[in-house]
Amino acid sequence: MTENRTGKKGWPWNEEVDPSVYGDLKWPKISIVTPSYNQGQFIEETIRSVLSQNYPNLEYIIIDGGSNDQSVDIIKSYSDRIQYWVSEKDAGQSDALIKGFNKASGDIFNWINSDDILHPKGLYYIAKAFMDNPELEFVHGRNGIMSVESEPVGFMPHPDDQLEARYLCEMPYGQQACFFRRQAYFESGGINRDIRFSMDFDLYVKMHALGIRSRQIHELIGSYREHQETKTSNLESVMRHENGNIFATLLFSVGDKRKAEFFTKMGFSPYSPYKVRPGIPKSLVRQATLMFLKKNIWYYYEKDLEVAHKMAWGIIKMDWKNIFNTHYLKIITDRHKHFKA
């Protein structure tokens, strides 16, 4: 490993995975892409967290968008262990990811943003799951949350119930902990260049609409870093709207025109249709739709009462027992009070 010039201690500064953990097995090639732009404060920790895995069959690719901070100097200092890197102007994160995955030659893909990290043995756990279950096309583990100072502050949701429906309407995992087969990536159409923030959700929904075989594991794989740029309300508003566009696209793609038009009436705009496996059960689509609406309704209650009102009626119409739910009745009542005012 490149010398630690920072004086910092702990993973991944003066700790690394013991190479002997991998033994003499033939490990699948993993390609990891790091998109980056002016993240010099964090990118070295990201790079070290990937390289300190000492994974024996790693392809590491960094696509920098022409940073004007210290990022390029940091990348250069690790260039002997980076299979490909470039620093040039691009059209944003989605564009950088497309560039990176088009360069990748591994059988298993993921990306690690330049302010996030992998945890010790993260690649070991992921690769072992694929090796032990060669039919799998998507594996996701636990994901942590850390502060600007790299202190652990919690964990992202890791539900293990109703996963088949969750895969179509939300991310029951953190992006850093999701790895997928090369073939699944390209068959799904890959990253959508036009999506600014929810390109991960879009990609995973497209993959699962194809019927890929997925597995949840419970080891800690990566961590997402919370800092001011990730928390602004404007960014969340764009992300939520993109999520609605994505789910509307899924509904149109599976041929559920009625639900799809319900989403367009809320202001969501579908992207180009997804390729979907034939025979996705209507009951599964209905379950996923209810889950999506219930997950997002309270955000819109605070931000856009009109959309929340429509979501409440959609929930009730799909499952009439919800007419007795005081929370949804409150949204409907508040909307009428607001209208009269």
N, C-alpha and C positions, 0 to 999 in steps of 0.2 A: 504494500500500500504506500502511496505517496506520503511523504513526511507530513505530520500534523504540525503546521506552523502557528496554529492559533493558541495553543496552550490549553484548549478545552479538553475536558475529560468525559469518559463515558461513551456510550454508543452514539455515533459511529466514529468518534474522534481518536480514541486510543483503544478501542475494542473492535474485534472482527470475528466472524464465524470461523471456527477451526476447520480448515479444509478437509480434515480426516472424516468429518461427518458424512461426506459424500461417498466415501469408500471407493470401490472399483466399478460401481454401476455405470451404465451408459445413460446419461441424463439428457432429456430433451432440450433442444436449443430454445432459449427464451430471449425474445427481443423486447427491450424496454426503451421507450422513447420519452425524453424529457423536453417538452416545449418550454422556452424561456424568453423572458424579456425584462431586463433591468431588475433582476431578482438577486443581485450580488450579495445582498444581506443574508440570503438563505441557500443559494444554489450549491455551495460547497458541502453543506450538510446533506443535501439531497444526493449529490454525486457519491459521497463517501458511503451513504447508507445503501446504495446500490452495489458499489464495488466491494464493500466490506462483507458482502454475502459470500465472497470467494466462490461463487457458483461456477462450476467447471465448464459450462457451455452457455455463456452469456454473450449477447450482442447488445451493446449499449450505444444509443444514438441520441445526440443532443441537437435540437433545432432551435437556435437562438435567433430572435427577430431583429438583430442589429443593435444589441444593447450598447448604451454609452456609459455604463458604470463599470465596475470591476469584473463583471461576469465573464467576459471573454478571456481575461488573464487567468481567472480561476479555471475555466474550462481547459485552456492550454496546458496548465500545470498537471492535468490528469489525462492528457491526450494519448499517452502511450497505452492506456487501458480503455479508451473510448474508440469503438470501431468506426464511427463516423460522426463528425460534427460540422456545423456550418453556422456562421453568423451573417445574416442578411435580412433585409426588410421582407416581411411577409404580411399577410392579410389577417393576422390574429391567430389565436390558439388553434382553432379548427384547421386552418391552413397549415400550420406547423405540424400538427399531428398527421395530416394527410401526407405531407412530405416525408415525415419520419417513417410511417408504416409502409409507404411505397419503397423505401430503402431497405426495410427489414427483411430478413431471410429466415427468421426463426419459425418454429412450429407453434409456439405459444407467444401471445402478445400481451402487453399492457403499457400504460404510460404512467409516469410519476411526475407530477408538476414540480416546478423548480422551487417551491416553498414547502413541499411535503417530503415524507421519508418512508423507507421500508424499515421494518423491524428485524432484529436478528433472526436468522433462519427463515425469513419470510419466503424466499425463493425455494428453499428446501421443502417447506410444507406444501407449497403450491405444486411444485414439480412432482412430489411424491404422490399427491392426490391424482394427478393426471397419469402417472405411471401405474399406479395400482388400479386405476379405472380407465383403461384406454378408450372406452366409448364416450367419455366425457368431452364436452366442448366448451364448458364454462365452469370455472371454480371460483368461489368467493369465500373469503374468511372474515375475521373480525377486523374492525378499523378503529383506531384511536383518534382522539382530538388533542392537539397540543397548543400551547400558547406561543406568542412571538418569541419568548425566551426558550422554547423547546421543552417546557415543562408539561407533563401529562395533565389534562384537565377533565378527561372523561372518555366516553366511547360513543361511537355512532350506533344507531339502532341495528340490532342483529336478530330480528324476529325469525323464528323457524316454523311458523304456522302459515298456512294458506299461500305457500310460496309460488305455486303455479299462477295464481291470480296476481300476486304482488309483482312478479316479473313483468307483467304487462302494464302496470299502472304506477309503479314507484320504484325506487332503488332501495331494496332491503339490505343494503350493504354500502360500504364506502368505495368510491372509484379506485382508490389506491390498492384495495384488496381484491380487485376483480381481474382475473386472467382468462383469456379465451384463445381458442384455436385460430390460427391464421386463416384456415378455410372458412370458418364461421364469419370472420371479419369481412372477407372479400365477398362472400356469398350474400351477405346482408346489404351490401352497398357501401359499407365503411362509414367513415365520419362524414357528416353533412357540413360542407364548407359554410353554409349560410346560417348555421346556428351558432350563437355567440357564447352561451353559457351551458346549455343543457345538451351538448353534443354527446355526453356519456349516456344520459337517459335515452336519447334517441337511438344510439347505437345498440344499447342493451335491449330495448323494446323490439327493434328490428330483428335482432338475433333470436329472441324468444318467440316472436311471431313466426319464425321459420321452424320452430319446434326443436331447438337445440337441447341437448341433454346437459343439465346443470347439477351442481352439487355444492352444498354449503359445508364448509369446515369451520372449526371453532378456534383455531389458532389465531393469534394476533399477527397480522400481516403488514399493515402500514398505518400511518397517521396523517391526518389532515391538519394543517396549521391554521388557526384562527388569527386573523389580524384585521386591521381596520378596513382594508380594501375589500375583504371578503364579506363584510357585514353591512355595507351600505344598503339602505332600503331601495334605492334605485336598481341596484344589481339584483336584489331579490325579486323586484317587480318584473324585470325582464325575464329572469329565470322561470318564474311562475307562469308567465304568459307563454314562453316557449314550451313549457311542460304541457300546457293546455293544447297548444298547436300539435304537439307530438301525439297526445292521446286522441285528438280529433282525427289525425292521420291514420292511426291504428283502426279506429272505428270505420272510417271510410274503406280502409283496405280489407277489412274482414266482411264488408258488405252490410254493416248495420247502419243503414242510411238514416234511420229515425234518430238514433242516438248521436250520430255524427252531426246531423243538422241541429240538434239541440245544443251541441258545443259551438257550432258556428254562430248561433243566435246569442251566445254569451260573449262573442267577439273573438273567438279563436279561429285561426286560419290554418287548415291542413297543408302539409308539405306534399311532395310527390308521393304517390302511393307506395306502400311497402310490399315486398314479396312476402306472402304468408302461406303457411301450410294449409292444405285443405282440411276442412272439418273441424276448425276450432269450435268447441261447444258454445252455444249461445249462452248457456248458464255461466260459463267461465267469463265471457265478455261482460255479462250483466254484473257478476260479482266484482270484476275489476273496475267497472264503471262506478259502482257504488263506493268502492274503496277510494277511488280517485276523488270523487266529490266530497266524501266525508273528510278526507285528509286535507283538502284545500279550502273548505267552506269557511273556516274561521279566519283564515288569512284574508279572504275577500270580504268577510263581514267587517273587518277593520278598514279595508282599503277601498272596497267598491260594493256597497250594499245592494246595488241592483244585480250584480253577478251572484252574490251570496243568496239573494232571494230566489233567483232562478235555480241555483244549485239545490236549495232546500226543497223546492217543488219537484225537482228532478228526483231527489232521493225518495220523497214520499210517493211519487207516482210509480217508481220502480219497486217499492216495498211499502205497501199501505200501512203496515204496522207502525211505521215511523211518523204517522200523523199524530200519534200520542206522545211523541218525543218533544218535551218542552223546549229543548234547545232549538230545534228547527222551527217550531211554532213561534218562538221569540223572534227569529230572523224575519219570518213572514210578517208578524205583527209590527216589528220595528220599521220594516220597509213601507208598510201602509201608513204608519204614523209620519214617516219622513215625507211620503208622497203628499199627504194632506197638508203638511206644513209648507 
